[in-house]
């Protein structure tokens, strides 16, 4: 490669978003890898199965350190644990998911009281055919480069789809055996958030969906679900909003790709409607 071509290739690679993959992982808490600028770590489970610990260092500011973890594939039981350690390697907080063939994901917001260097530990355990994905962000990581969310409703807890002014979101089921997760955010007032789930599709085809209101820690506060084989079905629930501000909701769907969903938001908590 000529010097000019090499320089052009180097410049192009520098402009692309960087995500940590297996070849960038460190298994040493004393010498952790740098967390990528977009806060994303993704990879396969350890060769031969079993457990591995991967370490990443990051400088955080006081605030909310938001996280989203998921595990898929492998056809067997697996776990994924995310831990926040201080600069000396002592655990501050952690959470985990267990998953089978259909995959799982979860979210959690760590509270950062003081700025400084922290260590992230990612621990996958399970069959090597499995894969994991970790996304980190929030006000404690203000310089994070937003990841590509693709078309349609957002699958990112860190970059959710805003609830539109008319309060209606819709989409198609992606199909497959795995559950699919979508995130929506809105500036809500204290009061009642009225919601309705409507599922449509071929008669006899299974249609499953749940809608969850997440709290400030990224955990489920209130939820309901709908499971039907009818051509069209709906369910409703009012979520009690106890404080004004930004709130995130998670929609989970599972079923054939000919199915469709529609979620309607309203009530006195939705100021925009």
Phi, psi and omega in degrees: 000133178289163180300322181293317180293321179296317180297319180295318180294320179296318179296318180297315180296328180290334182275345182280146176300141182256130176236138180284128175244179188306322183291347179261358186285146173246136176260012182248122175290338179282336182224066183289155174285157176285136175293132180301157183298331179269002175072016186251131175234125182217149181178182177265163176290162186302144176301131182085002182079196181086202186238148174217151174244127178242139187239139179223139180257144180207143174267121183245153174254160176302136180149203181264126178252098187274146181218153177218125181234147178211153178221137182215160171079179177094336177070006181223171179298139180210160175228158173217125182241136175242126181235141173258122180246155174281180184297341179264002177092006179276137183288133175261315184196158178200165171204168185210165173231154169244146185215153172241214188293330185277354176081160179213160170210161180206164180228154177201144178245117176274140177266121180256112183275330181220143181287156178150193182274131177232162179239134177256130176245123178251124184236098172271143176216121181154191184295144185293343178285352179280161179226153178228159180217129178233129177234132185232144180185215181096180184293339178284346178233066190293339183267009179300137175275117182304138179281160176294127180261347180075185181275162179082191181291146188288140173259014183251124174295331182282331182228068184288159175288128176295139173294122184292167184300328180275357175074016185240129173233149182208166179179178179259150172290139179283346181082181181086171183280338184281152172284150176241141186241136179229147185236138180228145181227147177209151173274109187250154174262159174298130183155212181251127174260106178280136180223153175217129174259129174236126179243135179226156179163193182294134176302137181092342179278134180292135178229120181228137178208150172224149177236127184235135170266121182267148178269188184294341178266005180079009179264163182288126178260311179217150182199164168204165182219167182220129179224117185212162171242001178293162178296328179213137179208154178214162176212156182227155174199143173261126175265130177278118179260114187266355178211150176279146180143190182281132178230148180243137176239146180242128174254128176242129179231151176210131181157180184290158187288350175280351178282158176220156179232153171219131178242129178245132179244141179196203181090174184288349177282340182266095187295331187285343186262000000 
